[in-house]
Amino acid sequence: MNKLLDLLQKETVLLLDGAMGTELFARGLVSGGSPEEWNVTHPERVQDVHRAYVEAGSNIILTNSFGGTRYRLKLHNFQDRVVELNRAAAQNARAVADTAGRTVLVAGSMGPTGELLIPMGSMSYEECRDAFAEQARGLVEGGVDILWVETMSDLNEVKAAVEGARSVDPDIPICATMSYDTRGRTMMGVTGAQMVQELAGLGLTAVGANCGNNLIDTEAALAEMHAAAPDVILIAKANAGMPRYEGDKLIYDGTPEVMAAYADRVRRHGISLIGGCCGSGPAHIRMMRQVLDGAIPVPEVAPLTPQAAAPEAAGRTRERRVRRG
């Protein structure tokens, strides 16, 4: 049973959530700490983030498991707790979704390993596949409705993640998004057209773009996907504009008004699954919900233009591929 397709039969556009990392930092997570460990040490705070997005209008919430493979958890010496921490991540989101009073789906977030596949790195395809299978096992045991492979740069890593997930549950819906920077390519040079064409045979429920360098490049990649595969269900989960430093704080220039206007644009271009990534919080999602529902007019804002990020901000952009922000 594909709960995502079932819900799309009732709602033409589904609203996703926003960032997880920044919301956890606002609740006390310290720099260098493990967001995934919070699934067991501070489950009430993780659930509070999920609840804020549900109350803002999200139809789908992503689990706090972006860095949940053994490779990322090894940074905190938690590589032996993969199934436990991912199961808890799913259970936290499930607890909120099941008390929402409406249908809210839980998507198991599966971010990149942070390693490079052979020949550019030392990780074999089989090791990559097995790492994602281990993560998927915990997420499925915790009760996710969907497995959500996100912020990817390498098509082979996407394929390994999908194969690993299918080895755990052959029937669970799987979605995949890649992160597009300048020139409409991922860090590994993949275009939007390449993505939809090379993943076409994997039976994914939806594909798309998340995170990325800026709204313009993300929307351009999505337009390329739509042109190459008009019938594919697409996902837009862009960052809230561009990051910049104000003192020691990283600020995104995408206000709720900017993100609400973006939600309207991508909906008009045929995108069915819309949300926010780094820099987006419940306020952004709430205004996006109001615009998508026609409760308020589309904000009249000038489109954000790409600006050269400071070196520190560019470094933080790369970091987002490790921890969804």
N, C-alpha and C positions, 0 to 999 in steps of 0.2 A: 504494500500500500504506500503510495507516494503522497504524503500529507501536504507537501509543498504544491504539487499540481492540483490537488483537491482544493486547497485554499485559493489558488489562482483562478479556479473556476467561479469562485464567489466574489473575489476582489481582483479587479484588473491590474491594480498596482499594490504591491506590498511594501511597507516601510520597515527597514532594518533599524538597528541601533547605531550608536556612535562609538566613540573611543572607550576603551576600558582602562588602559594604563593611567591616563591623566586623572580619571575619576578615582582610582585606587590611591594615587599619590595625594589627592585632596583628602582622602580618608586615613592617611597616615603611613602609607607604604613609603619606605625610604629608598633613595637611590642605591642601586646595587642589590636590593632585596628581590626575592622571587615572588612575582604575582601569583604563580601557581600554588606556592605553599600556603597562601592566604585562603585557598579553598578549604583547608582543614584547620588552620589556626584562627582565621577570622571569617568564617562563612557568612556571618550576619552582615559584614561590610560588603562582601561580594554580592550577596543577595540584594543589598540596598542599591547597588549600582544597577543591577538588572531591573529592580522595581521602578527606579527612576525612569528608565527607558520605556518600560511598559506603560507607566502612567503618562509619559509624553506621547504615546501612540504607536510604539513599535509593534509590528506583527511578528517579527522574528528577532530573537536575541541570541547573540553569540556567546559561547561559554568562555570563561576565563582560563583558557588553555592554549593561548597562541604559541607560547614557548614550551609546549608540553611533550616534545620528543626527548628521548634520552640524551641527545646531543646538547640541547639547550639546558636541560635540567642538570646536566653534569657540571655546568658552571657553578651550581650551588650544592654540588655533591648529592643531588637527589635522583641520580640516574637509575637507582633501584626502586624508585617510587612512582614510576610512570603511570601504571594502571591506577594506583591509588589516587594520585592527584588529579588525573583526568576524570576518573569516576566521580570524585567529589565536585569537580568543576561542573559536570553535567547535572549532578544532583542539586547543586545550588540554583542553577538556571531553571531546572525542572520544577523546583519548589515554588518559584515565583510564577512561572508560566501556568502552573496548574491552579493557582489561586487568583488568576487575572480576571475571571468573570467573562472572558471571551477567548477565542482561539488565539493562542500565542505559541509559535513553534520555537523549538530549541535547536540551534545549529552548533555542532561541535567544531570549534575553531582549531584548525591545524595549520600553523604557520611554518615557514621554512626552517630547516635544520640549522642553518647558519654555516653549513659545510658545503664545499664544492665537490661535485661528482668527478670521478676520473673521466678524462685525462687532466682537467684543470685543477683538480684537487685529489684527495686521497680516499674519498668515500665511494664505495662501489654502489652500483644500482641496487644490488640485493640488500646491502646494509641499509640503504635509504628506505627501501620498501619495507623491510622488517621493522624499522624504527617507527614508521607511520602505522603499521599494523598494530604494534604494541600500544601506541597512543589511541588508535581507533577502538581497540578493545575496551579500554577504560571508559571512553566516551559512550560507547554503545551500552556497556553495563550500567552506566549512569542514567540512561534513558533519553538520549538525543533523538530528535526526529530526522535530522539531516547531518551529514558530515560536510564541513565547509573548509576546503583547502584554499588558503588565502595568502596574499602578498608575495606571490612567487615570481621568480625571475627566469628560471630554467624550466623549459618544457619537460625535460626528463625527470626533474624532481616532481613536477605535477603528476606525471604518469606513474612514478613510483608510489606517490601518495595514494593515488586512486587504486592502484593494484593492491597496495597494502590494506586499504580500507575494505575493498571488496573481498579480501581473504577472510575478513572478520565477519562481514555481513553482506552477502551478495546482492541483497535487495534494497538496502538503505539508499535513499536519494543522496547524491553527491553533487556539490557545486564547487566551482573553482574560479579563483580570480588571480590575475597577475598585476604587478605594479609597474606603471608606465611613467617614464621620466621624459626628458626632452627628446625631440625628434620622434616621438610616438613609439619608442621601443623600451623594452625592459632593460635592466642592467646587463643581461646576457644577449641583448640584441633582438629579442622576439617582438614582432609586430602584432597588432591586433588581428590582422588577417591570418597570419601564421598560427596564432593561438586557436582560433575557431576551426581552422582547417585541419590542424594536426590533432586536435582533441575530439574531432567530430565522431570518431569511431568508439569513443569510450563510454557512451551512453550517459553522459552527465545531464543532470536536470537543467542546469543553468551555468553560464560562464560569464566572465566580465572583467572589470577593472576595479581595483581598490588602492588606497594609499596614493602613491605617485608623487610627482613633482609639483603639480598644480592642477587646478580645475580644468584649464584649457587643454593641457596634454591628456588628461584622463578622458575628457569628453571626446577629443579627437580619436583616441584609441577605440573608444566605444563606437563612434561613427564608422570607423574602419571595420570593426567586427560586424556591425549591422549590415554594411554594404556587402561583405563577403558571405554572410549567412543570415539572410533576412528573417528566417523562421526560428532562429535560436533564441531562447529566453535569455535576456541579458541582465547583468547586475552592475549597478553603479554605486560604489561606496567610496567616494572621493574624500580627500583631506579637506579641512576647512581652510582652503587657500594656501598661502605660502607662510612658512615659519620665519620669524625674525626675533632677534634678541632685544629685549628692553631691560637693561641691567643684566641681572643673572637669570631672568625669566624668558622662556621661549614662548612667543606669542604668535598665534595664527591670525591672519587678516580676514579670514572668512567669518563674518558675523552671522547670526541666525538669519538675517535678511538675505545675505549673499547665498547661504546654503538653501534657503527656501526657493530663491529664484533658480538656482541650479536644479533643484528637484523638479520644478516645473519644466525646465528646458529638457532634461533628459526624459521625462515622461512623454513630452510631445514628440520626442525622437524614438519612441517605441520601447523604452526601458521599463521593465516590469518590476524589478527589485531595486529599491533605492534606499540608500542610507548614507552615513557619514563615517569617516575614519579619523585619523589623527586631528586633534583640535576641535572635534565635534563633541558636544555634551548634550544633556537632556534639553536644554533651551533650544539648541539647533534642531533637534529632532521634533520638538513640540511645534515649532513654527513650520517645519517641513510638512508635518501632519496637517496643520491648519490650511496650508496652501493646497496640498493634494486633495483635501476634502472640500475645497471651495469655501471654507469658513471665513477666510480673509483673502483680500486681493493679493496677487503676486507682487512682492516688493519691487519697486523701481530702483534698481541698483545698477551701477555701471559694472560690466564684466571685469573681473580681476585680470590684470595682465601679469605675465611672469616677470619676476624681478630676481636679480642675482642675489642669492642668499649668501649671508656671511659664511666664512669657512666653518665656523662652529655650527651654524644651522645646517649646512650641507652634511656635516658629520652626523648630526642628530637625525637627518633624513635617512641616512644609511642605517642608523640604529633602529629606526622604526621597522626595518625588515626583521629585526630580531625580536622586538617587543611591540605589539600593536598599541599605539599610543594614545 
